[in-house]
Amino acid sequence: MNNAITYQNKDVVSKIFAENFREKSLKVYGLDVPKIKMVMPTNLPEVEANELRIDNLFLLEDDTIAILDYESRYRKKSKIKYLNYVVRVLERYKKTGTLDVKLRMIVIYTADIGPKDVDSSYSAGAVRLDIEPAFLSMIDSGAVYESLKERVESGAELTDEEVMQFIILPLTYKGREAQKQELKTTIELAKNVKSGDQTMFILSGILVFSDKIIDKKTAIEVKEWMKMTKVAKLYEEERKRAVTEKDAVIAEKDSALAEKDAVIAEKDKALSEAVAELERLKAVSQQ
């Protein structure tokens, strides 16, 4: 896996990803599984020092644990890796005294792999593994991109389904070079999404999902853009808060001045009435 975006170093990226992925559906990728309940950390017990980290780990709404991996080619021996993932997740739960855990092994294949290329089962006699595959080759990349572009240019807020399409779009193209090129195109389009929150989620999702194809330079640029955007957003929120507080102070002063004017007007009225009464009494006394 590319060392540019390890789980420990995702900081703001992983936080945005985890916070926004709740209640999202993977159906847009061709997976008929419950919605995501929570993004779980992937720092599982490691058997060997050089083991790869699990790509993603989710708790689904039916309380099953979904191990999610991405592959650009099919290899039978990868199923041994998946079995290793399963054991490591079970090891984590064993340490908490929980043995009744239901797992799903989900593998999302990039557009380079089709359904005919994959055997979803593996049996070693005493052990059997069944994966739940998703094939991005079934997604019409061009049509999805044009649809998303039209939505972005119209200024409309994206649906959850469109956001999920955005995140996976670079991997729906065939070939590593095409994926890298479309990754940059997708990132630039995502920056123009009207909702700032959706933009941040899409970019964090792209960084996480496209971890195996994104180069270090692009990853750093996207993260820096996200940080600057977040700082700018905080600055704008602070500016608006300062303006609101200033307006509140001015309004309070205006209110106090209005009350003072009202008191003065009341006194003027009383004084006028008193003068009028004196004039009346004076006129009576002269009769």
Steps between C-alpha positions, in 0.01 A plus 500: 500500500623851427678637807382854421168442676539252785211479747700656784588803288162572344415742788233735365437271202412195710293713740289648219471159334388326819253770603330519161497135398241408762162400351644491148414213265738293289223403259623747240806273469282194438507373859174387658600550863355710786604861540817593686452557870857593588849516352734292715879539545712257299793475740441131566737255668769414247639151451800606292690828500463547124125434482284745310238691690134431430363760258177571688301354784132585552231413751177461302147567620432128546803493738712294263862606453594570138864466401539691174792460261570643152664301223610590148562135409371162608737257666390184675772541760343829609239291679772392743550869575126538557500204738782669687290816526209297639721339763641836607152649543398196704815540709399856582158386619643203690701744712173666605343164583274504194497190280155528339605728212354491150736615226468593133796500263423758232732546204452791261668428166603792282381522140788274391317195639162356397268244664628219274853555630418430864421191708330633811553183709807331643507169683792340682296216642468603863469867402276666244503866396225672303566853384240755396643654181413831337604571142559862407522387138119492510490878552487728196784738594432758228128521570556533876761772450279702264205467738708615797652785299155622400382488861806686624472771234131548582593576861266231631576315822598141429305199619673237717508270196676764290752564777580128512535495120744790522719317752539183295503659152880491437505122553226443242744570216712223346877510538719659766596801285138578413408467867773743603394752236131477587590520868635852445201594283257374763683685777480830309129448434440416867655831606213678323218318680275767653486345846833541676421207730430273203823612332704413808333160533547418131868593509561305820320201346707522182821509702394192696348296215767589243788450742663238277514716187548853628855636490655668803514848339129499408403366842695773678352772274145381569559482874653850502204633298261341750688649793505846343130473416426400857706792635322738261165362612592549867619854421173578320298356788704708746450812285125441485490440875691826561263691271200346675640591842573855380148532361363373830699763693382775264141378529531497878635857498224608261245344732648675802502831308141448394401437863686816605324700228169357618574609859596849382184520289293392800663769715446762228134400484465522878672839501272628223195380692628668816559830318153479346349438843684800645372719217147379562524571873646843430216585265243387759658712772486812283124470446 
